[in-house]
Amino acid sequence: MKEGQQQFYHWQFSLSASPAKLWPYVSDTNRIFRILGATPVSETSLSRSTPKGSLELSHNKLKSYVSWRQTPYIWEYPYRFGVSRHYKLGILKELRFSTEFISLDDETRVSIKIWVQPTNPLFSFIIKAYVEYIIKRRLAKYLQQVDESISKSLRPYEISKPKKLVRGAERKIKTIKAQLIENSKRKRIVNRLFDLIQLADDEELERIHPYSLAEYWGEKKYSVLNVFLHAAKLDLLDFSWDVCCPKCKSPKHTFRKMREARVHLYCNDCESDYMMDFNRNTHLVFTPHPLIRKITDKKYSLGGPQSKPHRVTQQSIDIGSERYPQIQLEEGTYLFRTHNHEGHLILHVREEGADNITVFITDEELDGQEITISTNPNLIISNRSSEKAVCFIDKLNWKEEAIYASEVSSSHDFRELFSRETLKETSKVKASEVTMLFTDLMNSTELYVQEGDESAIGRVMGHFKIIQQIVAEERGGIVKTIGDSVMAVFWEPVSALKAVQRIQQIFTTSTSMGDAFKIKAGVHFGDCTAVNLNGRIDYFGTTVNIASRLVDIASEKEIMVSEAVFNHPDVQLYLDKHSDTFFVKESMKELKGFDDEEFKVKQIRLERPPMRLVI
């Protein structure tokens, strides 16, 4: 069969929004392909020699089987992305497209290029007509809708038409809405949630992240999560647990109940085993309850930039070649990895970091070398290995909008509403790099003597509620209280530092609290194990033991942190930006139960210690 001539299309659209604001919508290839009328796709396995990073895909429409190999998507946030498809069966031999965002003085020019090669000249006219009269018009309409919504500071769903609900759902919604407002006391958030469920596309509702919506809605994350949990209790929403592969970061396994979760898992894409981790890859996600709105699980594109929103660039580099990706970074920590290496490089991004950076890919493993780069680096990636390389740069905190199992499973709201949602009694789940905070009320005995039991108990319980609220707002949860002490868990160290800073400020400066409360705290960060103890999540291990000992040696109004906490990049960045607030002293301390070693610790105070006059 004689091949058809390659067709080339180049369209340009002028939009008012910036590339960064357009990126989440225009690079969402699954949504784009659905809107353009593509048929659903699925992974297939017709070949045993598919290169790592490439995908074998197919669809079956009108009994005509179509199969192709898709090279890895290439992208540079928020400037460009593209992909190539090489067909084995069907009317096409090859399809390539690229999208580029060009920032001008008062607009963004979106440049879209498409290359299509039919398998037969007879198909050329049909393809040309479909591309020019259907695809182009649908694409232009979608881009106009996105640009309009951004200009109004809205998301596209907010100017969309209502979607079809399950029969009888509208009647249920009225009852649920009244109950939800009564239970949560947050009418504004409830109204926004109902708009989302009724107006948003399936792609936005397949995995709803309350923290991401909280940022957009201008609400506290804790408040939005509270509404979502109550909505799940009333069967407006449903939730499940995603367990993501630590390499590709994709949710490869989903469990509706935590008790159903398996600890040992396997990722087909990465061809590697991995484990469930309570603090790194296990997330709580929401979706509309199936009796309210059914969400399709059909996929129209796989491997696009929005399937990995934590990834700022992905490149495919031939042997001996170089790439010069243009990327825009936020301050923080990133990992440089490849499909061919187990290790990684650590990139610390700071405004004052190095501008000119060259990364060499060789046959040797990446060894965790660290370097500090600027937010807009001139980056060169050179492939000096013996294989074609697919490399990428991921943000370390790659799921900032996600709700980690470590934080939510210990939250008061979650325990109250879903007390049976916990691990199996026999499960022991790793919690990597979890942060433990212990606080202690130093003068509780004196308080009971001076004020009497009834008054003192009331004030101590009030102090627990204040700590509980602050911990929840800083993305943590109280594991348990021990006498007058609190044991809390956080996803990351900087959140614990922010929480204890607020706690100290309240009990130090609040006139309603008086001077009676003298709080001290200890913070440590490391690996431990999560278990089901008496129907609740609890944590065990050396990390917990060290944190509990740090609070013992702390003084009044002091935060005793381990060297691991102090040296964490995000903690360093936070302390640098608030250097006029924190006063740090380094010392060596012995901890009870660790008699054979001394620990280097940092004593942090929110005010300068009082001067002592010695005569």
Beta strands, then each sheet from edge to edge (+ up, - down):
strand 1: 7-15
strand 2: 42-43
strand 3: 55-61
strand 4: 64-70
strand 5: 74-76
strand 6: 80-89
strand 7: 92-103
strand 8: 108-118
strand 9: 237-244
strand 10: 251-255
strand 11: 264-267
strand 12: 272-275
strand 13: 282-288
strand 14: 311-317
strand 15: 322-323
strand 16: 332-338
strand 17: 345-361
strand 18: 370-383
strand 19: 389-395
strand 20: 403-404
strand 21: 428-441
strand 22: 476-482
strand 23: 485-490
strand 24: 519-533
strand 25: 536-540
strand 26: 558-562
strand 27: 583-591
strand 28: 594-605
sheet 1: 1+ 8- 7+ 6- 4+ 3- 2+
sheet 2: 1+ 8- 7+ 6- 5+ 14- 19+ 16- 17+ 18+ 15-
sheet 3: 10+ 9- 13+ 20-
sheet 4: 11+ 12-
sheet 5: 22+ 23- 21+ 24- 25+
sheet 6: 22+ 23- 21+ 24- 26- 28+ 27-
end
